[in-house]
């Protein structure tokens, strides 16, 4: 469920400050010295290292034994497509590859344009960020039984590399229009799935449903949350009251309550004669209503960090209140809270598996359902399917969190 | 003429009403409130019309109707009891998960947070891997894994249950633990314990005052705990052992003695603790790092040991930074306990939606559900605020 840290977010500091040694002042430690300092500094430390190390080694051994020997990954192998897209018509799967190709092309272009503007990114840092994603693709490819996915991934990689080269040759001012292109890509990817077919998002299943819900909810809850935050900081007491009431009410109840309400009660609020919205729409509405309140609190933190002099200066040069908010206050406020917002979006992505509870066939529900297939029933393969599902979501969220750390560093939040 | 000029001047400072900011502000807010009011009224009337059309009651009288379903784990609850009682049983179960979960998650989280800053490379890395792996995994998935893959698949059936040193029996049917059982009404013994506690607090206060005045080492925990143990022990013997330890014993498929934990409860609790602890660990780590380095150096300069440095210098200051975000994790854990619905532990959310499934009116029940969680959230926030205020830097 959504994590919020209302108060000064603790700055994530460097990895291990206790042992950060300045390479200029201290001579490089030999392996023996390193071992002594880090593992065997005192007798009880040494004893602890041995005992704890033995325990860890055993646990790691059992894990490896499970993953590579005892686990029966056949259930994932057979149902891999179902995990990804549920019962999406198998003849229409090319749509997924079109969408992936489109996203690869635009990301490649984005990387190229960014490289042109800011100089090449640090290779190691980039790899560190992309590592979970690469492992994600590698694991999926290792589990496929046909050659198509591998070919398609190779093709997408080539497309991405090609468009990166194109991006690096474009004039730098193109960078200004990239956000528009990104939004267009989201719509384009959705169109690739549903254009000219009855497969609208209400029929999406598997990981596709989770990804769709995450992207759609993030896109919609962001403007909603910003509006709520502005309302909470409004000079109109009536507006403030309504916004505070809404935010605190939503933050006090669990997300599952809203989802179940959407599933069981939304019909009550639709006048007779109007068509009832589909189940995915209802879940999406619940996610947006819920996440909006949390985004609002993060944005409010950013708004509060803007010195009043900024607004006064804007007034002095004759900007209207609307222009002051849009051009002066919001850009600075949002930059300050990017880490908190990304954290919020990560929890939203994690929370998309909650739709399994209200009966939507998302990746978690697929994981539960495939274990009762005739050829796998009664074999206790829950660990395999749930671990695989966990890995899928973990690698997506971990990549997001690494990306946010990078962004944070680049924007120099807290340093200006 | 001069008076007329003054009047124009006054008229110029007061623009016409439709351009007067003060009037526009009031009108805009009234329009906004009216719009919100009509929107809510529209929702409410639609709700009422639809509920009447589907024949659902619009009042709260249904709370006195018989529940009509069993609650797993609540042996003294009968389906003939009113829905009111079922909701209360569910609420008690929610609180049971939240309270114990918060306590366990705090202990595990603080230990992990400190472990992430250990000077021992192995401990540091192991804690880091744990936190990074768990923090980015959905909590529902962890709970589902604990139940479907650990409790249901890895534990043995009741017929060949695992017995841990006679103190714990593990099986898919349930988990039994060593527990205390009252052999007589507990009133007198609790009274003795109360007296013991009062004496312990009084001794603690006295030792603290003595320490303030003369500098004698206070040892207040030792004095207080000693007094409590002594009085409690004497009372226990004098009253003829009012509480006896019961060990769970299994005969065939029947387990007697000890306390039974439902497998769903165990899985839910484990999942919540594993997940929340990883978040608390990050907060603790950040808070410890946020304590200025000079504090550590000063503590080293006055020759405090590693433990003393943590206990008396670093942790008290880190706690000040950590309390608000940790409190928000407590709120999350409490709200996440509603995910029990996925594994079938019967708490407030589960009771509410089972009742809705039994053709009880959803809007009223959901309102009660929201109220239940809001109350719990406010309660936790209130405690966090008190703690926060007592830890806040006293500016003198």
Interface residues (C-beta under 8 A of the other chain):
Chain A: X1 X2 X3 X4 X5 X6 X7 X8 X9 X10 X11 X12 X13 X15 X16 X17 X18 X19 X37 X38 X39 X41 X45 X48 X49 X52 X53 X56 X235 X236 X237 X238 X239 X242 X249 X251 X252 X253 X254 X255 X256 X257 X260 X261 X264 X265 X267 X268 X269 X270 X271 X272 X346 X350 X351 X353 X354 X356 X357 X364 X368 X380 X382 X383 X386 X387 X389 X390 X393 X394 X397 X398 X401
Chain B: X25 X28 X29 X30 X32 X33 X36 X43 X46 X47 X49 X50 X51 X53 X117 X118 X119 X120 X121 X122 X123 X124 X126 X128 X132 X133 X135 X136 X137 X138 X139 X140 X141 X142 X144 X145 X148 X149 X152 X153 X154 X279 X282 X283 X286 X287 X289 X290 X321 X322 X324 X325 X328 X329 X332 X335 X336 X338 X339 X341 X342 X349 X353 X356 X362 X363 X366 X369 X370 X373 X374 X377 X378
